[in-house]
Amino acid sequence: MEEIDISRAIVEDFTRNFLESLELDIAIVGAGPSGLMCGYKLAQAGYKVAVFERHLRAGGGMPGGGMMFNSIVIQKQVIRIMEELGISTRKYNDELFVASSIETISALCYKAMKKGVKIFNLTSVEDVVVREERICGIVINWSSVVWSKLHVDPLSVKARFVVDATGHDAEICRIVERKTGKNLNTPQGIVCGEKSMWADKAEAEILDNTKEIYPGLFVCGMAANAVFGSPRMGAIFGGMFLSGEKAAQLIDEKLKGVKK
């Protein structure tokens, strides 16, 4: 076994995956629970999907659970999704169930990738591609380049739709707001910013907030609540799963030409 063969195998395999992902049906930004669920459902429907995550690991806020207690809470209406993914749950009361945050995100990553989702970690999205007032791709760079503030030009990825699943910061929507003006599909046309924690209200509003926020750009998960000025919800994740699922359904309808 030669070290050069190890290097060659890594470079060749990554390059093959990367080249295959330069033209996508859907580019999802953020490998948290909503982004991964959206990718899983879209890949399950037969679409070409890649998820771009700026951090070293996938999972968003899920692996840390609540204040580093790595358990999470979900609502009973999400049990069907947990069962589909093969995730163990335990009933806490008539409305709430608990699960391991590590098992949950591991299962979601595994299932998504088995359906064909490509996940590129340590990859930051620093801009979007806009043609005729429609988002049609993303502009990426290595996260280490962004963090180091190096002057290194990025590369572009073409996509029929882009999904902002970047969580509290709603990073892609903020980029679009800066580049296009007050044109987002919100009452003010801008990212409104999330409100203080109110789990019940946040979970109730997240599905309404999951939608196409600009032509070619959908938003899901905590990013959806941040864009529309809804509260944050803390370590309950049912809404994340349902939001990702809804975003996938809406995109599937668009791609199939089905009217709402």
Residue pairs with C-beta under 8 A, 6 or more apart in sequence:
17 118
18 120
20 118
21 48
21 50
21 118
21 120
21 157
22 157
22 158
23 48
23 157
23 158
23 159
24 48
24 49
24 50
24 157
24 158
24 159
24 160
25 42
25 47
25 48
25 49
25 159
25 160
25 161
25 255
26 38
26 39
26 42
26 47
26 48
26 49
26 50
26 159
26 160
26 161
26 162
26 163
26 251
27 49
27 50
27 52
27 137
27 138
27 157
27 159
27 161
27 162
27 163
28 35
28 38
28 39
28 49
28 50
28 51
28 52
28 162
28 163
28 165
29 35
29 51
29 52
29 125
29 138
29 162
29 163
29 164
29 165
29 166
29 171
29 172
30 51
30 52
30 53
30 60
30 164
30 165
30 166
30 167
30 221
30 223
31 51
31 52
31 53
31 58
31 59
31 60
31 109
31 119
31 121
31 165
32 58
32 59
32 60
32 61
32 62
32 165
32 167
32 221
32 222
32 240
33 59
33 60
33 62
33 104
33 105
33 108
33 221
33 237
33 240
33 241
33 244
34 60
34 165
34 220
34 221
34 222
34 223
34 240
34 241
34 243
34 244
34 247
35 51
35 60
35 163
35 165
35 220
35 221
35 244
36 51
36 58
36 105
36 108
36 109
36 112
36 117
36 244
37 81
37 108
37 112
37 240
37 241
37 243
37 244
37 245
37 248
38 163
38 165
38 220
38 244
38 245
38 247
38 248
38 251
39 49
39 50
39 51
39 112
39 117
39 244
39 248
40 108
40 111
40 112
40 115
40 117
40 244
40 248
41 244
41 245
41 248
41 249
41 252
42 49
42 248
42 251
42 252
43 49
43 112
43 115
43 116
43 117
44 115
45 248
45 252
47 251
47 252
47 255
48 116
49 116
49 117
49 118
50 117
50 118
50 119
50 120
50 157
51 58
51 112
51 117
51 118
51 119
51 120
52 120
52 123
52 124
52 125
52 138
52 140
52 157
53 119
53 120
53 121
53 122
53 123
54 121
54 122
54 123
54 124
54 125
54 143
54 146
55 121
55 122
55 143
56 121
56 122
57 63
57 121
58 105
58 109
58 119
58 121
59 101
59 105
59 109
60 167
60 221
61 167
61 222
61 235
62 72
62 101
62 104
62 105
62 237
62 240
63 70
63 101
63 102
63 105
64 70
64 101
65 71
65 72
65 101
65 235
66 72
66 73
66 234
66 235
67 235
70 100
70 101
70 102
71 98
71 99
71 100
71 101
72 98
72 99
72 100
72 101
72 104
72 235
72 236
72 237
73 92
73 96
73 97
73 98
73 235
73 236
73 237
73 238
74 82
74 89
74 96
74 97
74 98
74 99
74 236
74 237
74 238
74 241
75 95
75 96
75 97
75 203
75 236
75 238
76 94
76 95
76 96
76 97
77 238
77 242
78 97
78 237
78 238
78 241
78 242
79 89
79 97
81 241
81 242
81 245
82 89
82 97
82 99
82 104
85 104
85 107
85 108
85 111
86 107
86 111
87 99
87 103
87 104
87 107
88 99
88 100
88 103
89 97
89 98
89 99
90 97
90 98
90 99
91 97
92 98
96 236
104 237
109 119
112 119
113 119
120 140
122 142
122 143
122 144
123 140
123 141
123 142
123 143
124 140
124 141
124 142
124 143
124 145
124 146
125 138
125 139
125 140
125 171
125 172
125 175
126 139
126 140
126 141
126 146
126 154
126 175
127 138
127 139
127 154
127 175
127 179
128 135
128 137
128 138
128 139
128 162
128 172
128 175
128 176
128 179
128 217
129 135
129 136
129 137
129 138
129 139
129 156
129 158
130 136
130 176
130 179
130 180
133 180
133 215
134 215
134 216
135 161
135 162
135 176
135 214
135 215
135 216
135 217
136 158
136 159
136 160
136 216
137 156
137 157
137 158
137 159
137 162
138 156
138 157
138 159
138 162
138 172
139 154
139 155
139 156
139 157
140 154
140 155
140 156
140 157
141 152
141 154
141 155
142 152
145 152
160 216
160 255
161 216
161 217
161 218
161 251
161 254
161 255
162 172
162 216
162 217
162 218
163 217
163 218
163 219
163 220
163 247
163 251
164 170
164 171
164 172
164 173
164 213
164 217
164 218
164 219
164 220
164 223
164 227
165 219
165 220
165 221
165 223
165 244
165 247
166 172
166 223
167 221
167 222
167 223
167 226
168 194
168 222
168 223
168 226
168 232
169 223
169 226
170 191
170 219
170 223
170 226
170 227
171 223
172 217
172 219
172 223
173 184
173 191
173 213
173 214
173 217
173 219
173 223
173 227
174 191
176 183
176 184
176 213
176 214
176 217
177 183
177 184
177 189
177 190
177 191
180 214
181 189
182 188
182 189
182 190
183 189
183 214
184 190
184 191
184 213
184 214
184 227
185 211
185 212
185 213
185 214
186 192
186 213
186 227
186 228
186 229
191 226
191 227
192 226
192 227
192 228
192 229
193 226
193 229
194 222
194 225
194 226
194 229
194 230
194 231
194 232
195 229
195 230
195 231
195 232
196 231
196 232
197 231
197 232
197 233
197 234
198 231
198 232
198 233
199 231
199 233
199 234
199 236
201 230
201 231
202 225
202 230
202 231
202 232
202 233
202 239
203 233
203 236
203 238
203 239
205 225
205 228
205 230
205 231
206 221
206 224
206 225
206 230
206 233
206 239
206 240
206 242
206 243
207 239
207 242
207 243
207 246
208 228
209 219
209 224
209 225
209 227
209 228
209 230
209 243
210 218
210 219
210 220
210 224
210 243
210 246
210 247
210 250
211 218
211 219
211 224
211 250
212 218
212 250
212 254
213 219
213 227
218 247
218 250
218 251
219 227
219 247
220 243
220 244
220 246
220 247
221 240
221 243
221 244
222 232
222 233
222 240
224 230
224 243
225 231
225 232
225 233
233 239
250 260
252 258
253 259
253 260
